[in-house]
Amino acid sequence: MENNGEKNVKPAAKGRETSEFLMAIVRTLSTSADFEQREKEKARIEKTFTQSDKKLVELVSENYQDLTQITQDFSTISKSVNDAREKIKKIKDDLSSCKTLLHCKRDELRRLWIEGVEQKTMVAMLEQIEQIKEVPTKLDNLLLKKHYLHGTELVVNAVAKLENQLAGVEALRDLKAELITRKEQLHEVLIEELNKQIYIKAQTPNFSSLPGKKTGSLSKQDTLKRKGGNGVPPPERMEFGKEVKEDLNSNPEDDPTHFIAILVESLYMLRKIPEAAEGLKIRIQPELSAIIARTSQYILESTSNQMDASNQSQYLLDLLENIFYQFRFVANMHKVVLRNLHRIITTGDQREVSGVPVRQECLYDMTDVWSKIQAVVELLLREYLDVENTSASRQRAPTSFDEPSTDINSFFAKKRPAKPKKMALFRFDASIHAISTNSYVDDSRAFDTGDLFSSSLLAEMGLEKNQMVCKPSVYNITAIFKPLEAFIREIEDAIACQDGTSSLQAFVTDFVQNIFLGHVHYTVSTSIGSATKVDEEDESFDALRHVVDHKTQKELGVNRPLLTSTVTVDKNLQELRELMQDLPDYADQFLNMICNTLKEYRDTCHSAYREIVQYDSDERRVISAMWAKDEDISRFLSFSYEVRSLPSWRSLQVSQGQELASEDVCSEEEIKALNSKEAQILISNLTSSDGLIQQEIITDVTQMRTIANVHESLEWFSNRMKDFSNGLSARSTATAAESAASVSKLSARSTATAAESAASEYPPVSEKTLGSLRNLVKDFQDLAEICLLLLHLEVRVHCFYFLLPVAKQSNYAGPIDDLDPDSNVLKLNKDLTSMEEVLQQSLQPKKFKYIFESLGFLVASILMNSIQYMKKINENGIKKMCRNLFAIQQNLTNITMSRESDLDHARQYYELLYINPDDVITMIAEKGSQYTFQEYTELVKLHHRSHPALSPSQLEQRMQKLKDVFFKTPNGECDS
């Protein structure tokens, strides 16, 4: 900073300082009186001067070259300045002379100036002509690079110059005609480019869901979603207040939104906005159809090597999802175009471009776009849903299901006798040749759809017969319903339907309600009907006799045979349950079909049940079934509750997943008491001195197998249906009322319904229909239990059938060689063995145990109770009865794998006949009673009947003695 300050010191200031320094020296020398001092000062000054001179000499020698150069330069500059002064003086003199001369020739100068202006104008026109001659070449280059705004401005300005400034240049007449023609054609190019941006650029479908395709495009999809509008910013966020400019150094297609603004601006400069709007509107439907054709062809080419005939609807779903993706892009691009058109209309009167103002009525709107989209989608759906072929043969589905209170008496009412069935010896439907042939035919026809499509609709969409991605079917709606409904909601939100329903929604609703539901109902009814009803011509099919094969059992995860009819019904109901998920808006209708199907199958099972348990033309039923047909069902229910209280039934419920409380577990004494109660009930109903059981039993063991199959099938089926019903939830009253009020407006969906649907696998359904479903499930459970109870009781009735004649008709006072078991006992053993073989294959171990458990106690009770029907007995007869008991015990032991000690108890009872009644009474007094008072009484009476020599008075004495002893013993009990 100090150096800078020194440099900034003016020369005058330095000179002043030097002079002041010299004056100070002179003043010092003159005023000093001392000579010596003056000499010192003089010497100091001289010394300083000498040093300065020396230093100056050194500096001069060091900078000699610079000083020489400076001196020379100074001389040159000084000379130049002098020369310049001379020249300026001369110029001043010349200018003064020129002024004088010009003043004298003013008119001639004006003429020359005018000629110069004319020359400049001619040069400018020539330059314009040269520029206009280059316009075609420049225009081609601009259009090639798609810089349409500059190109339009270039041709518009060129035509304007040719029509105004250069209108009289005849040499430009051909060029003018060419540029006017190109200007007229340019708006078609711009409209074509607009259509390309709207439709061709929409070809970015998401094919990642196709089989065999990688999911690498997901990141691209996410990016597009984040941008909004499939890669195009939403029109609402676009800034239209700014002037549209075009950058010649960039690719205009990098920003589609800005590119569309440039195209619209170019059309406005050409004054072709109305024509452009009309052209865009006319091209909407053909371009949308072209998108469908291109996407279909792409899917076919992408999956040509891996077409799966069993999953054809997935290809249709892929097609629709990609079409919807592109249609959303198209709609968004139309929004961008319309926003630019409205901007042009709004600001057009403030622009410098002349022309007729554009009216609002000339434009189209988004309603037109969405209407065309709906029309094209509807045409496509008509083809793939096979509307033309199915509408001719519509099947109406049941509209409601009102299940009345179930009256079980109706299941046992008298029915018209069934026609005798004609059994076919064999069929070839399941042969290897038939199966292979049918498979080949099905595969060859998988995509042979040439004659199935309407050529007029295909032509209208721009499709060909070989461009269909799957075979038309009404069931294609199941795969596409949810994305289709979502797309319809987007349309309705976009166009704000005043009536709440779009045309596409109306078509889908009409198709589902009037075609699809009826077709599903017809298909399900036909399938179930073929599995449950007898063919009138063939009459060889019985719904309760045919069971599935082992392969099907393994697939179903069951270890016992199931009825083919039950599996068929379950399969059809599973399809209906899947339809409830695929078409949630129609869950009530499908649940209604399920309920009707269950009701029909329930009636079929009950009818078949009645045919099994009747044994003659008078509709009389076997004893075990007759107990289920008492007045007002009171006795049946009480009896059923008695049987269901048995330990075997309780253990059976535990095996089926039902928990029992600790207090429900029976002790051994309680088990014995319950078994005794069951035996008493059966004996009181079946034993009579008037007669024996005749034909009131099921004699055909295969019928018992059928009943067992029915039980297993219906139990399996009811459990599956119970799980299904438990997975359903009922709509609230408000939601149900809203749904009922808007049956024809399925697009107006309740928020509460959506929330309930999200929490369940199935959508909420009508509470009334759900109640009917649960009642039907309970009916199947009841019938399954009835079948198991029937088997339980039928086995016991068989015991009565064979054992009652043992006492009433056999001779137990015969000769010594008649010691073999009774023939009826042998028949019973054979019958039990046959039933064991049949039921063991058809029933689960727990249920098999339930059928045969406590049977030994019942047999013992029957034979001990039958002692009252014996006229007399001897030792040979006692041995014969013991052998009867032993033979039955051996057989039951082989069946139940337990000792059956109750038969030992019965054998010991008959062995008391070896002892004198007085000894028996003495034994009671000493050891206590092992049997009831009634049993001892019948024992004493049989002893007296077997010994005619004994008088009645002796019998009375022994009876009185027995009574006295029996009721005094600790273990004595009276059988009242």
Secondary structure as the mmCIF struct_conf table of DSSP 4:
data_model
#
loop_
_struct_conf.conf_type_id
_struct_conf.id
_struct_conf.beg_label_comp_id
_struct_conf.beg_label_asym_id
_struct_conf.beg_label_seq_id
_struct_conf.end_label_comp_id
_struct_conf.end_label_asym_id
_struct_conf.end_label_seq_id
HELX_RH_AL_P HELX_RH_AL_P1 GLU A 2 LYS A 7
TURN_TY1_P TURN_TY1_P1 ASN A 8 ASN A 8
HELX_RH_AL_P HELX_RH_AL_P2 PRO A 11 THR A 31
HELX_RH_AL_P HELX_RH_AL_P3 PHE A 35 GLU A 62
TURN_TY1_P TURN_TY1_P2 ASN A 63 ASN A 63
HELX_RH_AL_P HELX_RH_AL_P4 TYR A 64 CYS A 104
HELX_RH_AL_P HELX_RH_AL_P5 ARG A 106 LYS A 133
TURN_TY1_P TURN_TY1_P3 GLU A 134 GLU A 134
HELX_RH_AL_P HELX_RH_AL_P6 VAL A 135 LEU A 144
TURN_TY1_P TURN_TY1_P4 LYS A 145 LYS A 146
HELX_RH_AL_P HELX_RH_AL_P7 TYR A 148 GLU A 163
TURN_TY1_P TURN_TY1_P5 ASN A 164 GLY A 168
HELX_RH_3T_P HELX_RH_3T_P1 GLU A 170 LEU A 172
HELX_RH_AL_P HELX_RH_AL_P8 ARG A 173 TYR A 199
HELX_RH_3T_P HELX_RH_3T_P2 ILE A 200 ALA A 202
HELX_RH_3T_P HELX_RH_3T_P3 PHE A 207 SER A 209
BEND BEND1 LEU A 210 LEU A 210
TURN_TY1_P TURN_TY1_P6 PRO A 211 GLY A 212
BEND BEND2 THR A 215 THR A 215
TURN_TY1_P TURN_TY1_P7 GLY A 216 SER A 217
HELX_RH_AL_P HELX_RH_AL_P9 LEU A 218 LYS A 227
BEND BEND3 GLY A 228 GLY A 229
TURN_TY1_P TURN_TY1_P8 ASN A 230 GLY A 231
BEND BEND4 VAL A 232 VAL A 232
HELX_RH_3T_P HELX_RH_3T_P4 PRO A 235 ARG A 237
BEND BEND5 GLY A 241 LYS A 242
HELX_LH_PP_P HELX_LH_PP_P1 GLU A 243 VAL A 244
TURN_TY1_P TURN_TY1_P9 LEU A 248 ASN A 249
BEND BEND6 SER A 250 SER A 250
HELX_RH_3T_P HELX_RH_3T_P5 PRO A 252 ASP A 254
BEND BEND7 ASP A 255 ASP A 255
HELX_RH_AL_P HELX_RH_AL_P10 PRO A 256 MET A 269
TURN_TY1_P TURN_TY1_P10 LEU A 270 ARG A 271
HELX_RH_AL_P HELX_RH_AL_P11 ILE A 273 SER A 302
TURN_TY1_P TURN_TY1_P11 THR A 303 ASN A 305
BEND BEND8 GLN A 306 GLN A 306
HELX_RH_3T_P HELX_RH_3T_P6 ALA A 309 ASN A 311
HELX_RH_AL_P HELX_RH_AL_P12 GLN A 312 THR A 347
HELX_RH_3T_P HELX_RH_3T_P7 GLY A 348 GLN A 350
BEND BEND9 ARG A 351 GLU A 352
BEND BEND10 GLY A 355 GLY A 355
HELX_LH_PP_P HELX_LH_PP_P2 VAL A 356 ARG A 359
HELX_RH_3T_P HELX_RH_3T_P8 GLN A 360 CYS A 362
BEND BEND11 LEU A 363 LEU A 363
HELX_RH_AL_P HELX_RH_AL_P13 MET A 366 TYR A 384
TURN_TY1_P TURN_TY1_P12 LEU A 385 ASP A 386
HELX_RH_AL_P HELX_RH_AL_P14 VAL A 387 THR A 390
HELX_RH_3T_P HELX_RH_3T_P9 SER A 391 SER A 393
HELX_LH_PP_P HELX_LH_PP_P3 ARG A 396 PRO A 398
HELX_LH_PP_P HELX_LH_PP_P4 PRO A 404 THR A 406
HELX_RH_3T_P HELX_RH_3T_P10 ILE A 408 PHE A 412
BEND BEND12 ALA A 413 ALA A 413
HELX_LH_PP_P HELX_LH_PP_P5 ARG A 416 ALA A 424
BEND BEND13 LEU A 425 LEU A 425
TURN_TY1_P TURN_TY1_P13 ASP A 429 ALA A 430
BEND BEND14 SER A 431 SER A 431
HELX_RH_AL_P HELX_RH_AL_P15 ILE A 432 SER A 444
TURN_TY1_P TURN_TY1_P14 ARG A 445 PHE A 447
TURN_TY1_P TURN_TY1_P15 GLY A 450 LEU A 452
BEND BEND15 PHE A 453 PHE A 453
HELX_RH_AL_P HELX_RH_AL_P16 SER A 455 MET A 461
TURN_TY1_P TURN_TY1_P16 GLY A 462 GLY A 462
HELX_RH_3T_P HELX_RH_3T_P11 LYS A 465 GLN A 467
BEND BEND16 VAL A 469 CYS A 470
HELX_RH_3T_P HELX_RH_3T_P12 VAL A 474 ASN A 476
HELX_RH_AL_P HELX_RH_AL_P17 ILE A 477 ILE A 495
TURN_TY1_P TURN_TY1_P17 ALA A 496 ALA A 496
BEND BEND17 GLN A 498 GLY A 500
HELX_RH_AL_P HELX_RH_AL_P18 SER A 503 PHE A 511
HELX_RH_PI_P HELX_RH_PI_P1 VAL A 512 PHE A 516
HELX_RH_AL_P HELX_RH_AL_P19 LEU A 517 THR A 532
BEND BEND18 LYS A 533 LYS A 533
TURN_TY1_P TURN_TY1_P18 GLU A 536 ASP A 538
TURN_TY1_P TURN_TY1_P19 ALA A 543 ARG A 545
STRN STRN1 VAL A 547 VAL A 547
HELX_RH_AL_P HELX_RH_AL_P20 HIS A 550 LEU A 556
TURN_TY1_P TURN_TY1_P20 GLY A 557 GLY A 557
BEND BEND19 ASN A 559 ARG A 560
STRN STRN2 LEU A 563 LEU A 563
HELX_RH_AL_P HELX_RH_AL_P21 THR A 564 ASP A 582
BEND BEND20 LEU A 583 LEU A 583
HELX_RH_3T_P HELX_RH_3T_P13 PRO A 584 TYR A 586
HELX_RH_AL_P HELX_RH_AL_P22 ALA A 587 VAL A 613
STRN STRN3 GLN A 614 GLN A 614
BEND BEND21 ASP A 616 ASP A 616
TURN_TY1_P TURN_TY1_P21 SER A 617 ASP A 618
STRN STRN4 ARG A 621 ARG A 621
HELX_RH_AL_P HELX_RH_AL_P23 ILE A 623 MET A 626
TURN_TY1_P TURN_TY1_P22 TRP A 627 ALA A 628
HELX_RH_3T_P HELX_RH_3T_P14 GLU A 631 ILE A 633
HELX_RH_AL_P HELX_RH_AL_P24 SER A 634 ARG A 644
TURN_TY1_P TURN_TY1_P23 SER A 645 SER A 645
BEND BEND22 LEU A 646 LEU A 646
HELX_RH_AL_P HELX_RH_AL_P25 PRO A 647 SER A 655
TURN_TY1_P TURN_TY1_P24 GLN A 656 GLY A 657
HELX_RH_3T_P HELX_RH_3T_P15 SER A 662 ASP A 664
BEND BEND23 VAL A 665 VAL A 665
HELX_RH_AL_P HELX_RH_AL_P26 GLU A 668 LEU A 686
BEND BEND24 SER A 689 ASP A 690
BEND BEND25 GLN A 695 GLN A 695
BEND BEND26 ILE A 697 ILE A 697
HELX_RH_AL_P HELX_RH_AL_P27 VAL A 701 ASN A 726
TURN_TY1_P TURN_TY1_P25 GLY A 727 GLY A 727
STRN STRN5 ALA A 730 ALA A 730
HELX_LH_PP_P HELX_LH_PP_P6 ARG A 731 SER A 732
HELX_RH_AL_P HELX_RH_AL_P28 THR A 733 ALA A 741
TURN_TY1_P TURN_TY1_P26 SER A 742 SER A 744
TURN_TY1_P TURN_TY1_P27 LEU A 746 SER A 747
BEND BEND27 ALA A 748 ALA A 748
HELX_RH_AL_P HELX_RH_AL_P29 THR A 751 ALA A 758
TURN_TY1_P TURN_TY1_P28 ALA A 759 ALA A 759
BEND BEND28 SER A 760 TYR A 762
STRN STRN6 VAL A 765 VAL A 765
HELX_RH_AL_P HELX_RH_AL_P30 GLU A 767 LYS A 808
TURN_TY1_P TURN_TY1_P29 GLN A 809 GLN A 809
BEND BEND29 SER A 810 SER A 810
STRN STRN7 TYR A 812 TYR A 812
BEND BEND30 ALA A 813 ALA A 813
TURN_TY1_P TURN_TY1_P30 ILE A 816 ASP A 817
BEND BEND31 ASP A 820 ASP A 820
HELX_LH_PP_P HELX_LH_PP_P7 PRO A 821 ASP A 822
HELX_RH_AL_P HELX_RH_AL_P31 SER A 823 SER A 842
BEND BEND32 LEU A 843 LEU A 843
HELX_RH_AL_P HELX_RH_AL_P32 PRO A 845 PHE A 852
TURN_TY1_P TURN_TY1_P31 GLU A 853 SER A 854
HELX_RH_AL_P HELX_RH_AL_P33 LEU A 855 ASN A 865
HELX_RH_3T_P HELX_RH_3T_P16 SER A 866 TYR A 869
BEND BEND33 LYS A 871 LYS A 871
STRN STRN8 ILE A 873 ILE A 873
HELX_RH_AL_P HELX_RH_AL_P34 GLU A 875 THR A 896
BEND BEND34 MET A 897 SER A 898
HELX_RH_AL_P HELX_RH_AL_P35 SER A 901 GLU A 911
HELX_RH_3T_P HELX_RH_3T_P17 LEU A 912 TYR A 914
BEND BEND35 ILE A 915 ILE A 915
HELX_RH_AL_P HELX_RH_AL_P36 PRO A 917 LYS A 927
BEND BEND36 GLN A 930 TYR A 931
HELX_RH_AL_P HELX_RH_AL_P37 PHE A 933 SER A 946
TURN_TY1_P TURN_TY1_P32 PRO A 948 ALA A 949
BEND BEND37 LEU A 950 LEU A 950
HELX_RH_AL_P HELX_RH_AL_P38 PRO A 952 PHE A 966
TURN_TY1_P TURN_TY1_P33 PHE A 967 LYS A 968
BEND BEND38 THR A 969 THR A 969
TURN_TY1_P TURN_TY1_P34 PRO A 970 ASN A 971
#
